[in-house]
Amino acid sequence: MAKTVCNFYSYVLNRAVDITVILPSVTCPESLGLGDGPATHVLKEKFPVLYLLHGFGNNHVQWTGYTNVEMYAEERRIAVVNVSAENKAYAKVGGDDFKKFISEELPEFLLNYFPIAEEPENTYIAGLSMGGYGAFLHGLTNPGKYHAIGAFSAGIQINPAVFGTNAMGEQGKPDPEYDLHELAAKIKEEGKAFPKIYDACGDKDFLLQANREFAEELKELGADVTWKEVPGFGHEWRFWDQQVEQFLDWLPREDYYAKLGKRSV
């Protein structure tokens, strides 16, 4: 596994931003001749990529610090990108346009500096809590850009304390640009295809009911939704560690590396 912690200047945010990029690489078993071919750093294809978003109060290091996502990505040969988006829900809040940064600038940077595939069928987005909201926000705003969305204990409703007036329109109603219900309905109205959706929440989580109802709403709109209500878990890292592995196994992949199968690390 190759892990790069990268700090680069964002022309959208006008300041430096931290990201972590996980890339599969030669493993110890492969170096000993126990893999499915000779050990080499020459790539056959670019890697499919998962944009994996953090929750409120976190940054780009929490996913690799609290979970085994590095090992999971190595086993399944998929690139994973973690980005620091502060507490701004991957949206435009105040003078910071994280929505444009995530949807436009970050992919541009990555595709030009790392061996990451650019095709929508090889691009996925997921996150926990606020990051789950961000995954839905970007996946439903740009349904043709991502093959699948993963949401773990997602924040479904807009939180004015985070968004302020940016997400609230007239009479305190949510701005349709940030309202997940409105975005999902718009996909249906325009006759577009939904990305495949994986939505999971623990049965002790305070966000359970909102996630359960939104999963049903998405199904009624015609989305292909896998809903998992997992007993015994609240809003916690043990659950998110479990779910990111299951999500990676669930991903509807048909890329070169997926066809090779899971490998030992």
C-alpha positions as CSV (number, residue, x, y, z in Angstrom):
1,M,0.0,0.0,0.0
2,A,1.2,3.5,-0.9
3,K,-0.2,6.3,1.2
4,T,0.5,9.9,0.2
5,V,-0.4,12.7,2.6
6,C,-0.6,15.7,0.3
7,N,-0.9,19.4,0.8
8,F,-1.7,21.5,-2.2
9,Y,-3.0,25.0,-3.0
10,S,-6.6,25.2,-4.0
11,Y,-7.6,27.9,-6.5
12,V,-11.3,27.5,-5.5
13,L,-10.7,27.9,-1.7
14,N,-7.6,30.2,-2.1
15,R,-5.6,28.3,0.5
16,A,-3.8,25.0,1.0
17,V,-5.8,21.9,1.5
18,D,-4.8,18.5,3.0
19,I,-5.7,15.2,1.5
20,T,-4.7,11.5,1.9
21,V,-4.5,9.3,-1.1
22,I,-4.3,5.5,-0.7
23,L,-3.0,3.6,-3.7
24,P,-2.6,-0.2,-4.0
25,S,1.0,-1.2,-4.5
26,V,3.2,-4.3,-4.3
27,T,2.5,-6.4,-1.3
28,C,4.9,-8.6,0.7
29,P,3.3,-11.9,-0.6
30,E,3.7,-10.6,-4.1
31,S,7.3,-9.8,-3.6
32,L,7.9,-13.4,-2.5
33,G,6.2,-14.7,-5.6
34,L,3.0,-15.6,-3.9
35,G,0.8,-13.3,-5.9
36,D,-1.1,-13.6,-9.2
37,G,1.9,-12.4,-11.2
38,P,5.5,-11.1,-10.8
39,A,6.0,-8.1,-8.5
40,T,6.1,-4.9,-10.4
41,H,5.3,-1.2,-10.1
42,V,4.2,-1.0,-13.7
43,L,0.4,-0.6,-13.8
44,K,-1.8,-2.4,-16.2
45,E,-4.6,0.1,-15.8
46,K,-5.4,3.2,-13.7
47,F,-7.1,2.4,-10.4
48,P,-10.9,2.9,-9.7
49,V,-11.4,5.5,-7.0
50,L,-13.5,6.0,-3.9
51,Y,-13.9,9.5,-2.5
52,L,-14.3,8.8,1.2
53,L,-15.7,11.8,3.2
54,H,-15.2,12.4,6.9
55,G,-17.8,13.6,9.4
56,F,-18.3,16.7,11.5
57,G,-15.3,17.6,13.6
58,N,-13.0,15.3,11.6
59,N,-10.5,15.8,8.8
60,H,-8.5,13.8,6.2
61,V,-6.7,11.5,8.7
62,Q,-9.7,10.0,10.7
63,W,-10.7,7.4,8.2
64,T,-7.1,5.9,8.1
65,G,-6.7,6.5,11.9
66,Y,-9.8,4.8,13.1
67,T,-10.5,2.1,10.5
68,N,-8.7,-0.5,8.4
69,V,-9.6,1.2,5.1
70,E,-5.9,1.1,4.0
71,M,-5.9,-2.7,4.2
72,Y,-9.4,-3.0,2.6
73,A,-8.3,-0.8,-0.3
74,E,-5.1,-2.8,-0.7
75,E,-6.9,-6.1,-0.8
76,R,-9.4,-4.9,-3.3
77,R,-7.0,-2.8,-5.4
78,I,-8.9,0.5,-5.3
79,A,-7.7,4.0,-4.7
80,V,-9.2,5.9,-1.8
81,V,-9.1,9.7,-1.3
82,N,-9.8,11.4,2.0
83,V,-10.0,15.2,2.0
84,S,-10.2,17.8,4.8
85,A,-13.4,19.8,4.2
86,E,-13.7,21.3,7.7
87,N,-17.2,21.4,9.1
88,K,-18.8,22.7,6.0
89,A,-20.7,19.7,4.7
90,Y,-19.0,19.6,1.3
91,A,-21.1,22.5,0.3
92,K,-20.8,26.3,-0.2
93,V,-20.7,27.8,3.2
94,G,-19.8,31.4,3.7
95,G,-16.9,32.2,1.4
96,D,-15.8,28.6,1.0
97,D,-17.1,26.7,-1.9
98,F,-16.4,23.1,-1.0
99,K,-19.1,22.0,-3.4
100,K,-17.1,23.2,-6.4
101,F,-13.8,22.1,-4.8
102,I,-15.1,18.5,-4.4
103,S,-16.9,18.3,-7.7
104,E,-14.4,20.1,-10.0
105,E,-11.0,21.0,-8.6
106,L,-10.2,17.9,-6.5
107,P,-10.8,15.4,-9.4
108,E,-8.8,17.6,-11.7
109,F,-5.9,17.6,-9.3
110,L,-6.0,13.9,-8.7
111,L,-6.4,12.8,-12.3
112,N,-3.4,14.8,-13.3
113,Y,-1.1,13.7,-10.4
114,F,-2.1,10.1,-9.6
115,P,-2.9,6.9,-11.6
116,I,-6.7,7.2,-11.0
117,A,-9.4,6.3,-13.6
118,E,-11.7,9.1,-14.7
119,E,-14.6,7.1,-16.1
120,P,-17.9,7.4,-14.1
121,E,-18.2,3.6,-13.9
122,N,-14.9,3.6,-12.0
123,T,-15.7,6.5,-9.6
124,Y,-17.5,6.2,-6.3
125,I,-18.3,8.5,-3.4
126,A,-19.1,7.6,0.3
127,G,-18.9,9.1,3.8
128,L,-20.0,8.9,7.4
129,S,-22.4,11.3,9.2
130,M,-21.8,14.7,7.6
131,G,-19.7,12.9,5.0
132,G,-22.7,10.7,4.3
133,Y,-24.7,13.9,3.6
134,G,-21.8,15.1,1.4
135,A,-21.8,11.8,-0.5
136,F,-25.6,12.1,-1.2
137,L,-25.2,15.8,-2.0
138,H,-22.6,15.2,-4.7
139,G,-23.9,11.9,-5.9
140,L,-27.5,13.2,-6.4
141,T,-26.4,16.6,-7.8
142,N,-24.1,14.9,-10.4
143,P,-25.7,11.4,-10.9
144,G,-23.8,10.7,-14.1
145,K,-20.5,11.3,-12.4
146,Y,-20.5,8.5,-9.8
147,H,-21.3,4.8,-10.3
148,A,-22.4,4.4,-6.6
149,I,-23.0,6.3,-3.4
150,G,-22.2,5.0,0.1
151,A,-23.8,6.6,3.2
152,F,-23.0,5.4,6.7
153,S,-25.1,7.0,9.5
154,A,-25.7,9.9,7.1
155,G,-27.0,13.3,8.1
156,I,-30.0,13.6,5.9
157,Q,-31.5,16.9,7.0
158,I,-29.9,20.3,6.5
159,N,-28.4,21.7,9.7
160,P,-28.7,25.5,9.7
161,A,-26.1,25.7,12.4
162,V,-23.6,24.3,9.8
163,F,-25.0,25.9,6.6
164,G,-26.2,29.2,8.0
165,T,-28.2,31.2,5.5
166,N,-26.5,29.6,2.5
167,A,-28.8,26.6,2.6
168,M,-32.0,28.3,3.7
169,G,-34.3,30.0,1.3
170,E,-37.4,32.0,1.8
171,Q,-39.4,31.5,5.0
172,G,-36.6,29.2,6.4
173,K,-37.2,26.5,3.8
174,P,-34.1,24.5,2.7
175,D,-32.5,25.7,-0.6
176,P,-33.3,23.0,-3.2
177,E,-29.5,22.9,-4.1
178,Y,-28.8,21.4,-0.7
179,D,-32.0,19.5,0.0
180,L,-31.4,15.8,-0.6
181,H,-35.2,15.1,-1.0
182,E,-35.4,17.8,-3.7
183,L,-32.3,16.5,-5.5
184,A,-33.6,13.0,-5.6
185,A,-37.0,14.1,-6.9
186,K,-35.2,16.2,-9.6
187,I,-33.4,13.1,-10.9
188,K,-36.7,11.3,-11.2
189,E,-38.4,14.3,-12.9
190,E,-35.5,14.7,-15.5
191,G,-35.6,10.9,-16.3
192,K,-31.9,10.5,-15.3
193,A,-30.5,7.3,-13.8
194,F,-29.6,7.2,-10.1
195,P,-26.2,5.9,-9.0
196,K,-26.5,2.7,-7.1
197,I,-26.9,3.4,-3.4
198,Y,-25.7,1.7,-0.2
199,D,-27.3,3.2,2.9
200,A,-26.5,1.8,6.4
201,C,-27.2,2.9,9.9
202,G,-27.0,1.3,13.3
203,D,-30.3,0.6,15.1
204,K,-29.1,2.7,18.1
205,D,-28.1,5.7,16.0
206,F,-30.0,8.9,16.5
207,L,-30.1,9.3,12.7
208,L,-31.7,5.9,12.1
209,Q,-35.3,7.1,11.4
210,A,-34.2,9.8,8.9
211,N,-32.0,7.3,7.1
212,R,-34.7,4.6,7.0
213,E,-37.2,7.0,5.6
214,F,-34.9,8.4,3.0
215,A,-33.9,4.9,1.8
216,E,-37.6,4.2,1.3
217,E,-38.1,7.5,-0.5
218,L,-35.2,6.7,-2.9
219,K,-36.6,3.3,-3.6
220,E,-40.0,4.8,-4.5
221,L,-38.3,7.2,-6.9
222,G,-36.8,4.2,-8.7
223,A,-33.3,4.1,-7.2
224,D,-31.5,0.8,-6.7
225,V,-31.0,1.0,-2.9
226,T,-29.3,-1.5,-0.6
227,W,-30.5,-0.6,2.9
228,K,-28.8,-2.0,6.0
229,E,-30.1,-1.5,9.5
230,V,-27.5,-3.0,11.8
231,P,-28.4,-4.1,15.3
232,G,-26.2,-3.1,18.3
233,F,-24.5,0.0,16.9
234,G,-24.8,3.7,17.4
235,H,-23.0,6.6,15.9
236,E,-19.5,5.1,16.2
237,W,-16.3,4.1,14.5
238,R,-16.6,0.4,15.0
239,F,-19.8,0.5,12.9
240,W,-18.1,2.7,10.2
241,D,-15.1,0.4,10.0
242,Q,-17.4,-2.6,9.5
243,Q,-19.5,-0.8,6.9
244,V,-16.7,0.6,4.7
245,E,-15.4,-2.9,4.2
246,Q,-18.8,-4.2,3.4
247,F,-19.4,-1.3,1.1
248,L,-16.1,-2.0,-0.8
249,D,-17.2,-5.6,-1.3
250,W,-20.7,-4.5,-2.4
251,L,-19.4,-2.0,-5.0
252,P,-20.6,-2.9,-8.6
253,R,-17.1,-3.0,-10.1
254,E,-16.2,-4.4,-13.4
255,D,-12.7,-2.8,-13.7
256,Y,-9.5,-4.7,-14.5
257,Y,-8.5,-5.0,-10.9
258,A,-11.8,-6.2,-9.7
259,K,-11.6,-9.1,-12.1
260,L,-8.3,-10.2,-10.5
261,G,-10.2,-10.7,-7.2
262,K,-9.1,-10.0,-3.6
263,R,-5.5,-10.4,-2.8
264,S,-3.5,-11.2,0.4
265,V,-1.6,-8.3,2.0
